[in-house]
Amino acid sequence: MTAAGGLARAAIDVLAISPVIPVVVVQDARQAVPLARALARGGVGVIEITLRTEAGLSAVERVAAEVPEIRVGAGTVTTPSEVEAVRRAGASFIVLPGSPERLLSAALDAGLPLLPGAGTMTEMMRLAEAGLEVLKFFPAGPSGGADYLSAVAGPLPRLRFCPTGGITQASASSYLALANVPCVGGSWLTPADAVAAGDWARIESLAAEAAALRPGPA
């Protein structure tokens, strides 16, 4: 098995943890640990903390060190230097919004399970040629949504996707009904107002609802 193939196999294991991977934007790194614990109590054992804020990297580090019951990944990783930073912070997987050559090479060299981003057939086929068959489909809604992924399954039946971007609690089931979608990424589990207020009970409840979703045809 190639190195890329091994990382793809490891990535499918990440996607199997929960039908929904919370995509989290943290404004204050101190929020990260109680937030992650609330998700875990609700039955969601995985979290993607994005690097969209200055607190993101520190939040990854804190959750990796203090919340062993949840698997923490780093998302919105867009540069090779960020790849190295999240590896050092303790991220257990990496999520790329897109897959330009230098960034993809750095992410593969990091040796962590990887979800490289793709939004078109050509991008998907290029990643598949490299041995990467477990992909992030982003931005899912603007790129064609569940209908697009359903069409992709015909010519590219081996690929598996975690669609992210524009997915809601209401639309998640339409994606999870597809054979090539073992999980989705969503931000609705951690609403900004609930995080700001420290309403961990609300986040735990939303996590429990998400954990009850089931991939596969309805």
N, C-alpha and C positions, 0 to 999 in steps of 0.2 A: 504494500500500500504506500502511495506517495505521502509526503508530509501534508500536502493539502487535503488528500483523502482522509488522513487520520484526523485532521482538524474538523473536517466535515462530519465525520462520525461522532466526534465529541460534541459538535454543535447540535446534532439531532437529539443528543441526550439532554442538552439544555432546554430545547423546545418541548421535551416530554415532561418537564417538571410541572408545568401549569398550563391550562388552556389560554391564559392571558399573562403576558409579561408586562408588568407595570412600567411605563416609560415616565420617569420622574425628573422634574426640574426642581432643584433645591436652591432656595435663595439664601439659606443659612445652614451651614454644615451641622449645627447643633440639632437641627430637625431630623437629620438623616437616621439616626439610631432609633428613636421612638417610632418614626414612620415605618422603618423596615420591620420592627418588631410587631407593629400593628398588622402589617401585611401577612407576616408569618402566622400570627394568631388566627387570621382569617383563612388560612390554608393555602396561601400563595407563597411558595418557597423560592421565588426568584425575583430579582429587581434589576432594571436597567436604569442607572443614574446617568443622566446626560451631562456633557461638559458645556452646556449652554450658558452656565453662570460661573462666576469665579469660585463659588462654593462647591462646584461639582466634584473636583478632584479630591478635595478634603473629605467630602461626603462618602465617596467610594472607599477611601482609606478607613474611615471610622466604621462603616458598616462591615467591611472585610475583617476588621480587628475585633469588633464587639458583638456582631450578630451572626454567630456561626450557623444558626438554623436557616439562614437564607443565603442563596447564591447570588452574589453581586457582580453585575457586569457594568461596563462603561460604554455609553453610547454617544452619538454625535462626535465620534473620534474622526478628526479631519486632517491631521498632519502626522508625519512619522514621529515627531517629538512627543506628541500626545500619546501615541502608542506606547512609547517607553515610559512615559509618566504614569499611565494607568496600570501598566505591568508592575511598576515599582509600588504603586499604591495598594496592590493586592487584588485587582480585578480578576475574576475567574473566567470572564469571556469578554470579547470586544465586539461592538456593533458599529459598522461603518454606514453612513447614509448613502455613500456612493463608493466606487471602487477604482479610482485612478491608479495608475501603475505603481508609482512610488509609495503611496499609502498602502496599497494592497501588499506590496512586497514587505514593508515594515511590519504589517500586521501578521503576515505569515511567519516572519522571522521571530516574532514574539512567542510563538509556540502555544498560544492560548486558543481555546475554541473561538471560532470566528463566524460572525454573520455579516458577510459583505453585502453592501447595498446594490440593488439593481432595479431599474424601472422600465426597461425595454427588453424585447426579445434578444437583440444583439448583445446587450450587456449580460443577460442571463446565459447566453450561449458561450460567451467569452469566459465567464467564470466557470461554467461547466467544463470547458476545454482544459481549464487549469486544475480540474479535480474537485472543484467546490460546487457541491450540489445542494447545499442548505443555505438559503439566501434570505436577506431582508428585502421585502418588496416595498419600496418607498419612493414617493409618497403614495400610499395605496389608493386613497380616494381620487385624487386628481389624475392618477395614472391609469384609471380604468376599473379599479375596485375588484369585487369578487368575479364579475363577468370576465374581466381580463385574465385573471388567474385560472378560471375555468377553461378558457380558450387555450392558455399556455399548456395545460396538462396534456393535450393531444400530441403536439410535436416534441414536448420536453417532459415525458412522463416520470423521469427519475428525480426531477427537482422537487424540493420541498421548500416552503416559504413561511416566514413570519411577516405578514403584512402589517405595516405601521403607517400611521398618518391619516387622520380623518376618520378613524374607526371609533365608534361609540358603543355604549352598552347595548343599544338597540340593533346596531348593524353587525356586531361581532359574530352572531350565529350564522349569518349568510356566508361569512368567510370560513368558519369552522366546519361548515357542512361539506366543504371541498376536500377531496382526498389528498390534495397536495398542500394542505394547510393544517399542520398539527397544533399551531397556536397563533395568536395575534398579539400585537403590541398595542397598549392603550394607555392614555393618560387619565381616563375618567376614574380610575381607582384612587387617584390622589389629587382631588380637586384643590386648586390653589387656595381657596378660602378655608378649606378644612385644614390644610397644612399650616397656613398662617395662624389659625386659631388653636392649633394643637388638638384638633378634634380627632384623636386617634380611634375612638370608638366608631365614628362614621367611616373611617378608612378601613377598619377591621370588617365592618358590615359589607362594604363594597367589595372587599377582597373575598369574603365568603360567597357572595353572589357570583363573582367571577370564577371562583374555584369550582362552582357547581356546573358550569358550562361543560359540554362534552363535544370534542371533535367528532366528525363523521356525519353521514347523512342523517337528517332528522327522522 
